[in-house]
Amino acid sequence: MPLSSSASVAVIGAGVSGCALVAALRRGGWRGELSLWESGRGPGGRASTRRSRQDPGLRLNHGAPLFNITAPGPELLEPLLQAGAIEVWQEPRARLDGAGRLHAEHPGDSYGDPYGDGLLFRGVAGMDGLCRGLLDLAAASGGGAGAEAIAAPPRAAMAAVAQHYGVLVCHLAVSRQGRWQLFDRERQLLGEADYLVLASSLLAHPRCRLLLAWGTVPLQVAARSLGDPELLHGLAALASIRAEARSNLLLVAEGTAAEAWRRCPFRLLRFDAAAEQRWRLSRLSIQPLEDGRVAVVAHSSAIFAAEHLSVYGSQSSIARQLGVPPRQEQERAVVEALGEAVQGALAEWLEPGLVGRGERQLMRWGAAFPLQPGLPPGLAFCRRSRVGFCGDYLAGVGFGRVEGALRSAERLAADLLSDLGAALPGISRRTAQQPPAG
Ligand SMILES: Cc1cc2nc3c(=O)[nH]c(=O)nc-3n(C[C@H](O)[C@H](O)[C@H](O)COP(=O)(O)OP(=O)(O)OC[C@H]3O[C@@H](n4cnc5c(N)ncnc54)[C@H](O)[C@@H]3O)c2cc1C
């Protein structure tokens, strides 16, 4: 594939890894054309915050409620803290055992919990503060502005990176000119770029055939025309990665019900193996809102989610985009089952019937957590095809967590920056125009 004189990068997925990649590229000094494509209404992915135009006070972290960093770095952490985009998590945490007994968990001790090890953080004013902060870092670097521009309004962030929300990329191809092309469901061209980054495995993984009822795996189809053994190897490794699902119960309590939730002696509760088996729940997060209400998110066990995989929440953006009709009866039954489980597990703190009060919804994460071993980091960048992969599905420190998403993005950015080197000031352009090796 020949490289165009002014290289461009298209990133599919505005979760933590996609936003971190964009930030790392800009902070690394690259000023080329950068586009970000996301099917959701805003950045965040599995670390997003549900908000509502009709209900401005609502703020619900329906995926990751926090994140932990277990080893030095990632480099983006410090600037995010300095910009006030993230903060240290200081809320009480506890573990519930199979007999319904509560055990407090203190900062600094992991208790064997992969999400409790190391330093704990969360997004300021919602977990989506993390991704918004990353995009602001990109804008501050991309526009050549100083640190004071970090708190710039979203409009400034849009200028640095072309952000496209509510767009599901469905097909990929390589043009005659050797550029990556992105298409929507109706095969309308959405955009073109020299480099393609998948900051989500969806377009490269067979699960899209099952979950999205697609006939083919988009990147596999495009890869056939390239005959790049490295890419084919990466795709084969990706295809073998399995993921666990989660069916989450979202509820918003007010009045006396909200007070009862606030009185619970924890903000994050984890169910140990016996408790998980008994109540079919894995975690529960209590998120007090500024207006006195309380948002609560109960995460199902993997087994419960696997048994109810076909039941999307009626608010699911992916279901809407694919025209999947709501299955209200089944959804109600899942909500009911999860509600009863929460009521039973927390009987000591919640009076009977309390969980049934207030607004309740289902949020189904089809691929909530990738399972080991993940994609080997050596396959994250296919130089010849100009395809990069980042996300929590990359093997290494932080696998399956926000930490892994951040680290994989920083690693890929370093590879891309070395390839894009010619676009950086002071390095000869001729190097960039040479066809990639191989
Ligand atoms: C319920 C739950 C609880 C969790 N708890 C924790 C926790 O406590 N601590 C922790 O560290 N981690 C936790 N995680 C995991 C954490 O959320 C993820 O590791 C991290 O957010 C992954 O980021 P990512 O960028 O790799 O992927 P994602 O967040 O999945 O981002 C990928 C993005 O790509 C978009 N996308 C995919 N395909 C397309 C397409 N074809 N077109 C357009 N857009 C597309 C998706 O909409 C998505 O926004 C949790 C996850 C879940 C679901």
The ligand as a Tripos MOL2 file, in Angstrom:
@<TRIPOS>MOLECULE
LIG
   53    58     1     0     0
SMALL
NO_CHARGES

@<TRIPOS>ATOM
      1 C1        -20.0600   -3.5960   33.8040 C.3       1 LIG1
      2 C2        -18.5990   -3.3030   33.6640 C.ar      1 LIG1
      3 C3        -17.8270   -3.0170   34.7910 C.ar      1 LIG1
      4 C4        -16.4690   -2.7590   34.6720 C.ar      1 LIG1
      5 N1        -15.7410   -2.4420   35.7720 N.ar      1 LIG1
      6 C5        -14.4260   -2.1120   35.6400 C.ar      1 LIG1
      7 C6        -13.6720   -1.6790   36.7720 C.ar      1 LIG1
      8 O1        -14.1560   -1.6190   37.8920 O.2       1 LIG1
      9 N2        -12.3710   -1.3430   36.5650 N.ar      1 LIG1
     10 C7        -11.7760   -1.3910   35.3380 C.ar      1 LIG1
     11 O2        -10.6000   -1.0560   35.2010 O.2       1 LIG1
     12 N3        -12.4790   -1.7980   34.2540 N.ar      1 LIG1
     13 C8        -13.7880   -2.1490   34.3890 C.ar      1 LIG1
     14 N4        -14.5020   -2.5530   33.2980 N.ar      1 LIG1
     15 C9        -13.7880   -2.7170   32.0230 C.3       1 LIG1
     16 C10       -13.5360   -1.3780   31.3600 C.3       1 LIG1
     17 O3        -14.7530   -0.6980   31.2350 O.3       1 LIG1
     18 C11       -12.9090   -1.6360   30.0110 C.3       1 LIG1
     19 O4        -11.7100   -2.3790   30.1850 O.3       1 LIG1
     20 C12       -12.5370   -0.3670   29.2420 C.3       1 LIG1
     21 O5        -13.5300    0.6160   29.3600 O.3       1 LIG1
     22 C13       -12.2990   -0.7750   27.8060 C.3       1 LIG1
     23 O6        -12.0420    0.3370   26.9910 O.3       1 LIG1
     24 P1        -11.7840    0.0760   25.4430 P.3       1 LIG1
     25 O7        -11.5000    1.3690   24.8060 O.co2     1 LIG1
     26 O8        -10.7950   -1.0080   25.3010 O.co2     1 LIG1
     27 O9        -13.1490   -0.5550   24.8790 O.3       1 LIG1
     28 P2        -14.6350    0.0170   24.8570 P.3       1 LIG1
     29 O10       -14.9430    0.7880   26.0600 O.co2     1 LIG1
     30 O11       -15.4930   -1.1620   24.5590 O.co2     1 LIG1
     31 O12       -14.6370    1.0110   23.6230 O.3       1 LIG1
     32 C14       -14.8500    0.6000   22.3110 C.3       1 LIG1
     33 C15       -15.7870    1.5860   21.6520 C.3       1 LIG1
     34 O13       -15.8590    1.2700   20.2730 O.3       1 LIG1
     35 C16       -17.1750    1.4880   19.8330 C.3       1 LIG1
     36 N5        -17.3450    0.6750   18.6180 N.ar      1 LIG1
     37 C17       -17.1130   -0.6550   18.4890 C.ar      1 LIG1
     38 N6        -17.3210   -1.0360   17.2270 N.ar      1 LIG1
     39 C18       -17.7010    0.0620   16.5530 C.ar      1 LIG1
     40 C19       -18.0730    0.2930   15.2020 C.ar      1 LIG1
     41 N7        -18.0830   -0.6940   14.3150 N.pl3     1 LIG1
     42 N8        -18.4290    1.5480   14.8310 N.ar      1 LIG1
     43 C20       -18.4030    2.5640   15.7380 C.ar      1 LIG1
     44 N9        -18.0680    2.4010   17.0330 N.ar      1 LIG1
     45 C21       -17.7220    1.1670   17.4300 C.ar      1 LIG1
     46 C22       -18.0360    1.0270   21.0090 C.3       1 LIG1
     47 O14       -19.3080    1.6250   20.9630 O.3       1 LIG1
     48 C23       -17.2140    1.4970   22.1890 C.3       1 LIG1
     49 O15       -17.5940    2.7800   22.6310 O.3       1 LIG1
     50 C24       -15.8590   -2.7890   33.3860 C.ar      1 LIG1
     51 C25       -16.6450   -3.0630   32.2600 C.ar      1 LIG1
     52 C26       -17.9870   -3.3270   32.3940 C.ar      1 LIG1
     53 C27       -18.8110   -3.6010   31.1660 C.3       1 LIG1
@<TRIPOS>BOND
     1     1     2 1
     2     2     3 ar
     3     2    52 ar
     4     3     4 ar
     5     4     5 ar
     6     4    50 ar
     7     5     6 ar
     8     6     7 ar
     9     6    13 1
    10     7     8 2
    11     7     9 ar
    12     9    10 ar
    13    10    11 2
    14    10    12 ar
    15    12    13 ar
    16    13    14 ar
    17    14    15 1
    18    14    50 ar
    19    15    16 1
    20    16    17 1
    21    16    18 1
    22    18    19 1
    23    18    20 1
    24    20    21 1
    25    20    22 1
    26    22    23 1
    27    23    24 1
    28    24    25 2
    29    24    26 1
    30    24    27 1
    31    27    28 1
    32    28    29 2
    33    28    30 1
    34    28    31 1
    35    31    32 1
    36    32    33 1
    37    33    34 1
    38    33    48 1
    39    34    35 1
    40    35    36 1
    41    35    46 1
    42    36    37 ar
    43    36    45 ar
    44    37    38 ar
    45    38    39 ar
    46    39    40 ar
    47    39    45 ar
    48    40    41 1
    49    40    42 ar
    50    42    43 ar
    51    43    44 ar
    52    44    45 ar
    53    46    47 1
    54    46    48 1
    55    48    49 1
    56    50    51 ar
    57    51    52 ar
    58    52    53 1
@<TRIPOS>SUBSTRUCTURE
     1 LIG1         1 GROUP 0 **** ****
